[in-house]
Amino acid sequence: MGADQRGGDEQVGTVRLEPRGHALGDSLSGTNLERAGDHNQRVTLQAIRAAGGPITRADITELTGLTAPAIANITKRLLNEGMILKAGRQLGGRGQPATKLVVNPDGAFSIGLNIDRDHIAIVALDFVGNVRARVCREVHFAMPDEVVAFFKAEVDKIVADKAIDMDRLIGIGIGIPDDLGRVPVANRPDAYHIWSEIDVAALFAEVLPVPVYVENDAAAASIGEMQFGHGLRHRSFIYTIISAGLGGGLVIDGHYYRGADGRSGEIGFLPVTDENGQPQTLEDMVSLYSLYDYLRKAGINASTPEDLESLGDSAKARVDAWLDRAADKLFEPFLVMSCAINPEAHFIGGRLPAAYIEQLCIRLNRKFAAYQGRIKTLPPVMRADLAVDAAARGAGILPFNDRFLPIREALMKTG
C-alpha cells in the first residue's frame, strides 16, 4: 500500500482545535495537506490499531476528526486490501447496528534483525506486532559474513515453517549501533572495524526481494515502543536501552525526535568517574559488558543474559551492588533529561534481564522521590513494554512505520 493520490472524500480532513484525550494525539489527526489521501489512511489504521479492540467507524471519526464519508471510503479500501477485518456489530443504538473493525494481524509482515557486539537476533512480526518467529544467537563480535549466513539460514526456516505469509512481507528492518565497529571494548578483534565501513543494507538486499531499512538500535527500540508499546498511552517519553552498550531515544508529542545528527537520547558517551576516580564513559559503567566485567572481578563467570538469570544467591548480591552503582550513575543524566524535556515517562529496555530492569527502576524512582519537593514534576521510570528483543522488534516495525503508520516523514514526502 503506497501513497494514495486519488481524489474523493478521504482527502478531506477536519482538524480539531480542542485538546484531545487520546495518548497518540497528533498521529490520530487528519489533514488537508498534499499527501492527505495517504496520511488519512495511515491515521485511520492507527486509530483502529490503537483502540486495542473492535472499534466502530463513528469512533474512528471521533478520534481522527475526519468526515464520516472519508472514514467510510478509507475503511472500505482497507477491508478490500485485507488490512482490517470486520469483528461483529455494536448493538443497542438506533438504526442499523454499527459494524466493528479490527486490524488484521495477517495484513502485513516484516522481519527484524538486531546486530550487536554480543548477539544476533531475528524476529518475524505480524501487523499487530506479535512475534511469529524468533531466534537469537549469543555470539560475540560476529563478522558480516557470519551474520548474513545466519540470517539466510533462519529466513529459510521461517519460509519452510510458514511462520508468516511471504507474499505479504513488506520489508526487513535492521537495528545496529551506529558505532558498532568503532567503540573500543575489551576483546574486540581488529577486523571488527569493518562494520563501520560497509553498507549494511546492501548486505541483506539480495536475501529477499523487499526493501531493507537500517536504523540505530536505540532509535529502532524507541520507535517500536512508540508504535507498539507504552507509546500507545504516552505521547512523550525517554527510552534508554541497556544491551552490550548503552543508548537511548526521545519520543516527543507522539513522534520520534532524531536530533541534528540522529543521536537524540544518546547518553552512553557521557563522562563519569569510576570508584577509583578514573574517567570512564557512562556506557563503561552501565551496560551488559559492564555487568559481566563487574561479576568477573568477583570470580563470577557470565557472558549472556541467560547466565545472568541463573546466578546463585552470592552472585546476585554482586548484581545488586552493580545495580546500586548503575542507579547512581544514571540518576543525574535521567534527572537532567527529565527536567529539560518534561516527558510523561522514562522507559528502560534492552537485553538486561527483566527482573534486573525492574530493580533498577525501583532504585531510580526512589532517588527521584527525594526531589519531589523541589522539582514539581518528575516522570516515573518503568520497564519498557518491548524490553525483550527491543531492538530486533523495533527494527521489524520500521517497514510498518514507513508504509502504514502516521509519521511526519511520510506526510512530508513529495514522491
DRENDO-1510 file (C-alpha; in Angstrom, 1 decimal, always signed):
<recs>
REC; n; res; u; v; w
REC; 1; MET; +0.0; +0.0; +0.0 .
REC; 2; GLY; +1.8; +3.1; -1.2 .
REC; 3; ALA; +0.8; +6.8; -1.3 .
REC; 4; ASP; -2.8; +7.2; -2.4 .
REC; 5; GLN; -3.2; +10.3; -4.5 .
REC; 6; ARG; -6.8; +9.6; -5.7 .
REC; 7; GLY; -9.4; +12.2; -5.1 .
REC; 8; GLY; -12.5; +11.7; -3.0 .
REC; 9; ASP; -13.8; +12.4; +0.4 .
REC; 10; GLU; -10.9; +10.6; +2.1 .
REC; 11; GLN; -8.7; +13.6; +1.3 .
REC; 12; VAL; -10.8; +16.0; +3.3 .
REC; 13; GLY; -9.9; +16.2; +7.0 .
REC; 14; THR; -11.4; +18.5; +9.6 .
REC; 15; VAL; -8.7; +19.2; +12.1 .
REC; 16; ARG; -10.0; +19.6; +15.7 .
REC; 17; LEU; -8.8; +22.6; +17.7 .
REC; 18; GLU; -9.9; +21.4; +21.2 .
REC; 19; PRO; -7.5; +19.3; +23.3 .
REC; 20; ARG; -7.5; +15.5; +22.6 .
REC; 21; GLY; -7.7; +12.9; +25.3 .
REC; 22; HIS; -6.0; +10.1; +23.3 .
REC; 23; ALA; -2.4; +9.4; +24.0 .
REC; 24; LEU; -1.4; +9.3; +20.3 .
REC; 25; GLY; -2.6; +12.9; +19.8 .
REC; 26; ASP; -1.3; +14.3; +16.6 .
REC; 27; SER; -0.8; +10.9; +15.0 .
REC; 28; LEU; -4.6; +10.5; +15.0 .
REC; 29; SER; -5.3; +13.8; +13.4 .
REC; 30; GLY; -6.4; +14.0; +9.7 .
REC; 31; THR; -5.0; +16.6; +7.3 .
REC; 32; ASN; -5.8; +18.6; +4.2 .
REC; 33; LEU; -2.2; +18.7; +3.0 .
REC; 34; GLU; -0.8; +17.4; -0.3 .
REC; 35; ARG; -0.4; +13.8; +0.8 .
REC; 36; ALA; -3.8; +13.8; +2.6 .
REC; 37; GLY; -5.1; +10.5; +1.0 .
REC; 38; ASP; -2.1; +8.5; +2.2 .
REC; 39; HIS; -1.8; +10.3; +5.5 .
REC; 40; ASN; -5.5; +9.9; +6.3 .
REC; 41; GLN; -5.4; +6.2; +5.5 .
REC; 42; ARG; -2.4; +6.0; +7.9 .
REC; 43; VAL; -4.2; +7.7; +10.8 .
REC; 44; THR; -7.3; +5.6; +10.2 .
REC; 45; LEU; -5.2; +2.4; +10.5 .
REC; 46; GLN; -3.5; +3.9; +13.6 .
REC; 47; ALA; -6.9; +4.7; +15.2 .
REC; 48; ILE; -8.1; +1.1; +14.6 .
REC; 49; ARG; -4.9; -0.4; +15.9 .
REC; 50; ALA; -4.6; +1.9; +18.9 .
REC; 51; ALA; -8.1; +1.1; +20.0 .
REC; 52; GLY; -6.8; -2.3; +21.3 .
REC; 53; GLY; -10.1; -3.9; +20.3 .
REC; 54; PRO; -13.0; -3.6; +17.9 .
REC; 55; ILE; -13.9; +0.0; +17.0 .
REC; 56; THR; -16.8; +1.5; +15.0 .
REC; 57; ARG; -16.5; +3.9; +12.1 .
REC; 58; ALA; -18.2; +6.5; +14.3 .
REC; 59; ASP; -15.5; +6.1; +16.9 .
REC; 60; ILE; -12.8; +6.4; +14.3 .
REC; 61; THR; -14.4; +9.6; +13.0 .
REC; 62; GLU; -14.4; +11.0; +16.6 .
REC; 63; LEU; -10.7; +10.1; +17.1 .
REC; 64; THR; -9.4; +11.4; +13.8 .
REC; 65; GLY; -11.5; +14.4; +13.1 .
REC; 66; LEU; -12.1; +13.1; +9.5 .
REC; 67; THR; -15.6; +13.2; +8.0 .
REC; 68; ALA; -17.9; +10.2; +8.1 .
REC; 69; PRO; -17.8; +9.7; +4.3 .
REC; 70; ALA; -14.0; +9.8; +4.4 .
REC; 71; ILE; -13.8; +7.1; +7.0 .
REC; 72; ALA; -16.3; +5.0; +5.1 .
REC; 73; ASN; -14.2; +5.2; +1.9 .
REC; 74; ILE; -10.9; +4.6; +3.7 .
REC; 75; THR; -12.2; +1.6; +5.7 .
REC; 76; LYS; -13.8; +0.1; +2.6 .
REC; 77; ARG; -10.5; +0.2; +0.8 .
REC; 78; LEU; -8.6; -1.2; +3.9 .
REC; 79; LEU; -11.1; -4.1; +4.1 .
REC; 80; ASN; -10.7; -4.8; +0.4 .
REC; 81; GLU; -6.9; -4.8; +0.8 .
REC; 82; GLY; -7.1; -7.2; +3.8 .
REC; 83; MET; -5.5; -4.7; +6.2 .
REC; 84; ILE; -8.5; -4.7; +8.6 .
REC; 85; LEU; -11.3; -7.1; +9.4 .
REC; 86; LYS; -14.9; -6.9; +10.5 .
REC; 87; ALA; -15.4; -8.0; +14.1 .
REC; 88; GLY; -19.1; -8.2; +14.6 .
REC; 89; ARG; -21.6; -5.4; +15.2 .
REC; 90; GLN; -22.4; -3.0; +18.1 .
REC; 91; LEU; -25.9; -3.4; +19.3 .
REC; 92; GLY; -28.1; -1.1; +21.4 .
REC; 93; GLY; -28.1; +2.1; +19.3 .
REC; 94; ARG; -30.8; +3.5; +17.0 .
REC; 95; GLY; -30.9; +2.3; +13.4 .
REC; 96; GLN; -28.8; -0.5; +11.9 .
REC; 97; PRO; -26.1; -2.0; +14.3 .
REC; 98; ALA; -22.7; -0.4; +13.7 .
REC; 99; THR; -20.0; -2.7; +12.2 .
REC; 100; LYS; -16.9; -3.0; +14.4 .
REC; 101; LEU; -13.5; -3.2; +12.9 .
REC; 102; VAL; -10.1; -4.5; +13.9 .
REC; 103; VAL; -6.6; -4.6; +12.4 .
REC; 104; ASN; -5.9; -7.8; +10.5 .
REC; 105; PRO; -2.7; -9.4; +12.1 .
REC; 106; ASP; -2.1; -11.1; +8.7 .
REC; 107; GLY; -2.4; -7.9; +6.8 .
REC; 108; ALA; +1.3; -7.4; +6.6 .
REC; 109; PHE; +4.5; -9.0; +7.9 .
REC; 110; SER; +8.1; -7.9; +8.4 .
REC; 111; ILE; +11.4; -9.3; +9.6 .
REC; 112; GLY; +13.5; -7.6; +12.2 .
REC; 113; LEU; +17.3; -8.1; +12.7 .
REC; 114; ASN; +19.4; -6.8; +15.5 .
REC; 115; ILE; +23.2; -6.9; +15.2 .
REC; 116; ASP; +25.2; -6.2; +18.3 .
REC; 117; ARG; +28.6; -7.0; +19.7 .
REC; 118; ASP; +27.3; -9.9; +21.8 .
REC; 119; HIS; +24.4; -11.4; +19.7 .
REC; 120; ILE; +22.3; -11.6; +16.6 .
REC; 121; ALA; +18.6; -11.6; +17.0 .
REC; 122; ILE; +15.9; -12.2; +14.4 .
REC; 123; VAL; +12.1; -11.8; +14.7 .
REC; 124; ALA; +9.3; -12.2; +12.3 .
REC; 125; LEU; +6.4; -9.8; +13.1 .
REC; 126; ASP; +2.8; -9.6; +12.1 .
REC; 127; PHE; +0.9; -6.3; +11.6 .
REC; 128; VAL; -0.1; -6.0; +15.3 .
REC; 129; GLY; +3.5; -6.6; +16.4 .
REC; 130; ASN; +3.1; -10.2; +17.5 .
REC; 131; VAL; +6.3; -12.3; +17.2 .
REC; 132; ARG; +5.6; -15.1; +14.8 .
REC; 133; ALA; +9.1; -16.5; +14.8 .
REC; 134; ARG; +12.2; -15.7; +16.9 .
REC; 135; VAL; +15.8; -16.8; +17.1 .
REC; 136; CYS; +18.8; -15.4; +19.0 .
REC; 137; ARG; +22.4; -16.4; +18.7 .
REC; 138; GLU; +24.7; -15.5; +21.5 .
REC; 139; VAL; +27.9; -14.7; +19.7 .
REC; 140; HIS; +30.5; -12.1; +20.5 .
REC; 141; PHE; +31.9; -9.9; +17.6 .
REC; 142; ALA; +30.2; -11.8; +14.7 .
REC; 143; MET; +31.6; -10.7; +11.4 .
REC; 144; PRO; +29.4; -9.6; +8.5 .
REC; 145; ASP; +29.6; -12.9; +6.5 .
REC; 146; GLU; +28.7; -14.8; +9.6 .
REC; 147; VAL; +25.7; -12.6; +10.3 .
REC; 148; VAL; +24.5; -12.8; +6.7 .
REC; 149; ALA; +24.8; -16.6; +6.6 .
REC; 150; PHE; +22.9; -16.9; +9.9 .
REC; 151; PHE; +20.2; -14.6; +8.6 .
REC; 152; LYS; +19.8; -16.5; +5.3 .
REC; 153; ALA; +19.5; -19.9; +7.2 .
REC; 154; GLU; +16.9; -18.6; +9.6 .
REC; 155; VAL; +14.9; -16.9; +6.9 .
REC; 156; ASP; +14.8; -20.3; +5.1 .
REC; 157; LYS; +13.4; -21.8; +8.2 .
REC; 158; ILE; +10.8; -19.1; +8.5 .
REC; 159; VAL; +9.7; -19.8; +4.9 .
REC; 160; ALA; +9.7; -23.6; +5.4 .
REC; 161; ASP; +7.7; -23.3; +8.6 .
REC; 162; LYS; +5.2; -20.9; +7.0 .
REC; 163; ALA; +5.5; -18.7; +10.1 .
REC; 164; ILE; +4.4; -15.7; +8.0 .
REC; 165; ASP; +2.8; -15.1; +4.6 .
REC; 166; MET; +5.8; -14.3; +2.5 .
REC; 167; ASP; +3.5; -12.7; -0.1 .
REC; 168; ARG; +2.7; -10.1; +2.4 .
REC; 169; LEU; +6.2; -9.5; +3.6 .
REC; 170; ILE; +6.8; -5.8; +3.2 .
REC; 171; GLY; +10.4; -5.3; +4.4 .
REC; 172; ILE; +13.4; -6.1; +6.5 .
REC; 173; GLY; +14.4; -3.8; +9.4 .
REC; 174; ILE; +17.9; -3.8; +10.8 .
REC; 175; GLY; +18.8; -2.3; +14.2 .
REC; 176; ILE; +22.5; -1.8; +14.7 .
REC; 177; PRO; +24.6; +0.5; +16.9 .
REC; 178; ASP; +26.0; +3.5; +14.9 .
REC; 179; ASP; +29.4; +2.9; +16.3 .
REC; 180; LEU; +29.5; -0.9; +16.3 .
REC; 181; GLY; +32.9; -1.1; +14.6 .
REC; 182; ARG; +34.5; +1.9; +16.3 .
REC; 183; VAL; +33.8; +1.8; +20.0 .
REC; 184; PRO; +36.8; +0.2; +21.8 .
REC; 185; VAL; +35.7; -2.6; +24.1 .
REC; 186; ALA; +37.6; -5.5; +25.7 .
REC; 187; ASN; +38.5; -8.4; +23.4 .
REC; 188; ARG; +37.2; -6.7; +20.2 .
REC; 189; PRO; +39.1; -8.1; +17.2 .
REC; 190; ASP; +40.8; -5.6; +15.0 .
REC; 191; ALA; +38.9; -6.8; +11.9 .
REC; 192; TYR; +35.6; -5.8; +13.6 .
REC; 193; HIS; +36.0; -2.2; +12.4 .
REC; 194; ILE; +34.6; -3.5; +9.1 .
REC; 195; TRP; +31.1; -2.9; +10.5 .
REC; 196; SER; +31.8; +0.9; +10.3 .
REC; 197; GLU; +32.9; +0.7; +6.7 .
REC; 198; ILE; +30.3; -1.4; +4.9 .
REC; 199; ASP; +26.9; -0.8; +3.5 .
REC; 200; VAL; +24.8; -2.8; +5.9 .
REC; 201; ALA; +21.6; -2.6; +3.8 .
REC; 202; ALA; +23.4; -3.9; +0.8 .
REC; 203; LEU; +24.5; -7.0; +2.7 .
REC; 204; PHE; +20.8; -8.1; +3.0 .
REC; 205; ALA; +19.2; -6.6; -0.1 .
REC; 206; GLU; +19.6; -9.8; -2.1 .
REC; 207; VAL; +18.3; -12.1; +0.6 .
REC; 208; LEU; +14.7; -11.2; +0.0 .
REC; 209; PRO; +13.0; -9.1; -2.7 .
REC; 210; VAL; +11.8; -6.4; -0.2 .
REC; 211; PRO; +13.0; -3.0; +1.0 .
REC; 212; VAL; +15.7; -3.0; +3.7 .
REC; 213; TYR; +15.6; -0.4; +6.4 .
REC; 214; VAL; +18.6; +0.3; +8.7 .
REC; 215; GLU; +18.3; +2.3; +11.9 .
REC; 216; ASN; +20.4; +2.8; +15.1 .
REC; 217; ASP; +19.4; +0.1; +17.5 .
REC; 218; ALA; +18.3; +2.5; +20.3 .
REC; 219; ALA; +16.2; +4.5; +17.8 .
REC; 220; ALA; +14.6; +1.3; +16.5 .
REC; 221; ALA; +13.7; +0.3; +20.0 .
REC; 222; SER; +12.3; +3.7; +20.7 .
REC; 223; ILE; +10.2; +3.7; +17.6 .
REC; 224; GLY; +8.9; +0.2; +18.4 .
REC; 225; GLU; +7.9; +1.3; +21.9 .
REC; 226; MET; +6.2; +4.4; +20.3 .
REC; 227; GLN; +4.1; +2.4; +17.8 .
REC; 228; PHE; +3.5; -0.9; +19.6 .
REC; 229; GLY; +4.3; -0.5; +23.3 .
REC; 230; HIS; +3.8; +2.1; +26.0 .
REC; 231; GLY; +3.8; +4.8; +23.4 .
REC; 232; LEU; +0.1; +4.0; +22.6 .
REC; 233; ARG; -0.6; +5.5; +26.0 .
REC; 234; HIS; +2.2; +8.0; +26.4 .
REC; 235; ARG; +2.8; +10.8; +23.9 .
REC; 236; SER; +6.2; +11.9; +25.2 .
REC; 237; PHE; +8.8; +9.7; +26.7 .
REC; 238; ILE; +12.5; +9.0; +27.1 .
REC; 239; TYR; +13.8; +5.5; +26.2 .
REC; 240; THR; +17.0; +4.0; +27.4 .
REC; 241; ILE; +18.3; +0.7; +26.1 .
REC; 242; ILE; +20.8; -1.4; +28.1 .
REC; 243; SER; +22.4; -4.0; +25.9 .
REC; 244; ALA; +26.1; -4.7; +25.1 .
REC; 245; GLY; +26.3; -0.9; +25.2 .
REC; 246; LEU; +24.1; +1.9; +26.4 .
REC; 247; GLY; +21.9; +4.1; +24.2 .
REC; 248; GLY; +18.6; +5.9; +24.0 .
REC; 249; GLY; +16.0; +7.9; +22.1 .
REC; 250; LEU; +13.3; +10.5; +22.6 .
REC; 251; VAL; +9.7; +10.5; +21.6 .
REC; 252; ILE; +8.0; +13.9; +21.8 .
REC; 253; ASP; +4.3; +14.6; +21.2 .
REC; 254; GLY; +3.9; +11.2; +19.5 .
REC; 255; HIS; +6.8; +11.5; +17.1 .
REC; 256; TYR; +10.3; +10.1; +17.3 .
REC; 257; TYR; +12.8; +13.0; +17.6 .
REC; 258; ARG; +16.1; +12.3; +15.9 .
REC; 259; GLY; +18.0; +15.4; +16.8 .
REC; 260; ALA; +20.5; +17.2; +14.5 .
REC; 261; ASP; +22.6; +14.0; +13.9 .
REC; 262; GLY; +20.2; +11.3; +14.7 .
REC; 263; ARG; +21.5; +10.9; +18.2 .
REC; 264; SER; +18.8; +12.1; +20.5 .
REC; 265; GLY; +18.8; +10.5; +23.9 .
REC; 266; GLU; +22.3; +9.2; +23.4 .
REC; 267; ILE; +23.8; +9.2; +26.9 .
REC; 268; GLY; +26.3; +6.3; +26.6 .
REC; 269; PHE; +29.3; +8.6; +26.0 .
REC; 270; LEU; +28.7; +10.9; +28.9 .
REC; 271; PRO; +31.8; +11.3; +31.0 .
REC; 272; VAL; +31.7; +9.8; +34.5 .
REC; 273; THR; +34.3; +8.5; +37.0 .
REC; 274; ASP; +34.6; +5.0; +38.5 .
REC; 275; GLU; +35.1; +4.0; +42.1 .
REC; 276; ASN; +38.8; +4.9; +41.8 .
REC; 277; GLY; +38.1; +8.4; +40.4 .
REC; 278; GLN; +39.3; +7.3; +36.9 .
REC; 279; PRO; +37.5; +8.8; +33.9 .
REC; 280; GLN; +35.0; +6.5; +32.2 .
REC; 281; THR; +32.0; +6.8; +29.9 .
REC; 282; LEU; +28.5; +6.1; +31.2 .
REC; 283; GLU; +28.4; +3.1; +28.9 .
REC; 284; ASP; +31.5; +1.7; +30.6 .
REC; 285; MET; +29.6; +1.7; +33.9 .
REC; 286; VAL; +26.1; +0.8; +32.7 .
REC; 287; SER; +25.8; -2.0; +30.1 .
REC; 288; LEU; +25.8; -5.7; +29.9 .
REC; 289; TYR; +29.6; -5.7; +29.2 .
REC; 290; SER; +30.0; -3.6; +32.3 .
REC; 291; LEU; +28.0; -6.0; +34.4 .
REC; 292; TYR; +29.9; -9.1; +33.0 .
REC; 293; ASP; +33.2; -7.3; +33.9 .
REC; 294; TYR; +31.9; -6.4; +37.4 .
REC; 295; LEU; +31.0; -10.0; +38.0 .
REC; 296; ARG; +34.2; -11.3; +36.6 .
REC; 297; LYS; +36.3; -9.2; +39.0 .
REC; 298; ALA; +34.5; -11.2; +41.8 .
REC; 299; GLY; +35.3; -14.5; +40.2 .
REC; 300; ILE; +31.8; -15.0; +38.7 .
REC; 301; ASN; +31.6; -16.0; +35.0 .
REC; 302; ALA; +28.7; -14.7; +33.0 .
REC; 303; SER; +28.6; -13.7; +29.3 .
REC; 304; THR; +25.0; -13.9; +28.3 .
REC; 305; PRO; +21.6; -12.7; +29.7 .
REC; 306; GLU; +20.7; -16.3; +30.3 .
REC; 307; ASP; +23.8; -16.6; +32.5 .
REC; 308; LEU; +22.6; -13.6; +34.5 .
REC; 309; GLU; +19.2; -15.2; +35.1 .
REC; 310; SER; +20.7; -18.4; +36.6 .
REC; 311; LEU; +23.1; -16.9; +39.1 .
REC; 312; GLY; +23.3; -18.1; +42.7 .
REC; 313; ASP; +22.5; -16.0; +45.8 .
REC; 314; SER; +26.1; -14.8; +46.3 .
REC; 315; ALA; +26.4; -13.7; +42.7 .
REC; 316; LYS; +23.0; -12.0; +42.9 .
REC; 317; ALA; +24.3; -9.9; +45.8 .
REC; 318; ARG; +27.1; -8.8; +43.5 .
REC; 319; VAL; +24.5; -7.9; +40.8 .
REC; 320; ASP; +22.6; -5.8; +43.5 .
REC; 321; ALA; +25.8; -3.9; +44.1 .
REC; 322; TRP; +26.1; -3.2; +40.4 .
REC; 323; LEU; +22.5; -2.1; +40.2 .
REC; 324; ASP; +23.2; +0.4; +43.1 .
REC; 325; ARG; +26.1; +1.7; +41.1 .
REC; 326; ALA; +24.2; +1.9; +37.9 .
REC; 327; ALA; +21.4; +3.8; +39.5 .
REC; 328; ASP; +23.9; +6.3; +41.0 .
REC; 329; LYS; +25.4; +6.9; +37.6 .
REC; 330; LEU; +22.1; +7.1; +35.7 .
REC; 331; PHE; +20.3; +9.3; +38.1 .
REC; 332; GLU; +21.8; +12.6; +37.2 .
REC; 333; PRO; +21.5; +12.2; +33.4 .
REC; 334; PHE; +17.9; +10.9; +33.8 .
REC; 335; LEU; +17.1; +13.9; +36.1 .
REC; 336; VAL; +18.6; +16.4; +33.6 .
REC; 337; MET; +16.7; +14.9; +30.6 .
REC; 338; SER; +13.5; +14.8; +32.6 .
REC; 339; CYS; +13.8; +18.5; +33.6 .
REC; 340; ALA; +14.7; +19.5; +30.0 .
REC; 341; ILE; +12.1; +17.5; +28.2 .
REC; 342; ASN; +9.3; +17.0; +30.7 .
REC; 343; PRO; +8.2; +13.6; +29.4 .
REC; 344; GLU; +5.3; +11.5; +30.7 .
REC; 345; ALA; +7.6; +8.6; +31.5 .
REC; 346; HIS; +11.1; +7.2; +31.2 .
REC; 347; PHE; +11.3; +3.6; +29.9 .
REC; 348; ILE; +14.2; +1.2; +30.2 .
REC; 349; GLY; +14.5; -1.7; +27.8 .
REC; 350; GLY; +17.2; -3.9; +26.2 .
REC; 351; ARG; +18.8; -7.3; +27.0 .
REC; 352; LEU; +19.4; -6.7; +30.7 .
REC; 353; PRO; +17.0; -9.3; +32.3 .
REC; 354; ALA; +13.6; -8.0; +33.1 .
REC; 355; ALA; +14.0; -8.6; +36.9 .
REC; 356; TYR; +17.1; -6.5; +36.9 .
REC; 357; ILE; +15.5; -3.7; +34.9 .
REC; 358; GLU; +12.6; -3.7; +37.4 .
REC; 359; GLN; +15.1; -3.4; +40.3 .
REC; 360; LEU; +16.9; -0.6; +38.5 .
REC; 361; CYS; +13.7; +1.2; +38.0 .
REC; 362; ILE; +12.8; +0.9; +41.7 .
REC; 363; ARG; +16.2; +2.4; +42.7 .
REC; 364; LEU; +15.8; +5.3; +40.3 .
REC; 365; ASN; +12.3; +6.1; +41.3 .
REC; 366; ARG; +13.4; +6.2; +45.0 .
REC; 367; LYS; +16.1; +8.7; +44.0 .
REC; 368; PHE; +13.5; +10.8; +42.1 .
REC; 369; ALA; +11.2; +10.7; +45.1 .
REC; 370; ALA; +13.7; +12.5; +47.2 .
REC; 371; TYR; +13.4; +15.5; +44.8 .
REC; 372; GLN; +9.6; +15.7; +44.6 .
REC; 373; GLY; +9.5; +18.6; +47.0 .
REC; 374; ARG; +12.0; +20.6; +44.9 .
REC; 375; ILE; +11.0; +19.6; +41.3 .
REC; 376; LYS; +7.4; +19.9; +40.5 .
REC; 377; THR; +7.0; +17.1; +38.0 .
REC; 378; LEU; +9.3; +14.1; +37.6 .
REC; 379; PRO; +8.3; +11.1; +35.4 .
REC; 380; PRO; +8.1; +7.5; +36.6 .
REC; 381; VAL; +10.9; +5.2; +35.4 .
REC; 382; MET; +9.4; +1.9; +34.1 .
REC; 383; ARG; +10.4; -1.2; +32.2 .
REC; 384; ALA; +9.7; -0.8; +28.5 .
REC; 385; ASP; +6.8; -2.9; +27.1 .
REC; 386; LEU; +9.1; -4.1; +24.3 .
REC; 387; ALA; +12.0; -4.7; +26.7 .
REC; 388; VAL; +12.8; -8.2; +25.5 .
REC; 389; ASP; +14.3; -8.2; +21.9 .
REC; 390; ALA; +13.5; -4.5; +21.9 .
REC; 391; ALA; +16.0; -3.6; +19.1 .
REC; 392; ALA; +15.0; -6.6; +16.9 .
REC; 393; ARG; +11.3; -5.9; +17.4 .
REC; 394; GLY; +11.8; -2.2; +16.9 .
REC; 395; ALA; +13.7; -2.9; +13.7 .
REC; 396; GLY; +10.9; -5.1; +12.5 .
REC; 397; ILE; +8.5; -2.3; +13.0 .
REC; 398; LEU; +10.4; +0.0; +10.7 .
REC; 399; PRO; +8.8; -1.3; +7.5 .
REC; 400; PHE; +5.3; -0.8; +9.0 .
REC; 401; ASN; +6.3; +2.6; +10.1 .
REC; 402; ASP; +7.4; +3.6; +6.6 .
REC; 403; ARG; +4.5; +2.0; +4.8 .
REC; 404; PHE; +1.4; +2.3; +7.0 .
REC; 405; LEU; +1.8; +4.3; +10.2 .
REC; 406; PRO; +1.4; +8.1; +10.6 .
REC; 407; ILE; +4.8; +9.7; +10.8 .
REC; 408; ARG; +5.9; +13.2; +10.0 .
REC; 409; GLU; +8.4; +11.9; +7.4 .
REC; 410; ALA; +5.7; +10.2; +5.5 .
REC; 411; LEU; +3.5; +13.2; +5.5 .
REC; 412; MET; +6.3; +15.5; +4.2 .
REC; 413; LYS; +7.4; +13.2; +1.4 .
REC; 414; THR; +6.8; +14.6; -2.1 .
REC; 415; GLY; +7.4; +11.4; -4.1 .
</recs>
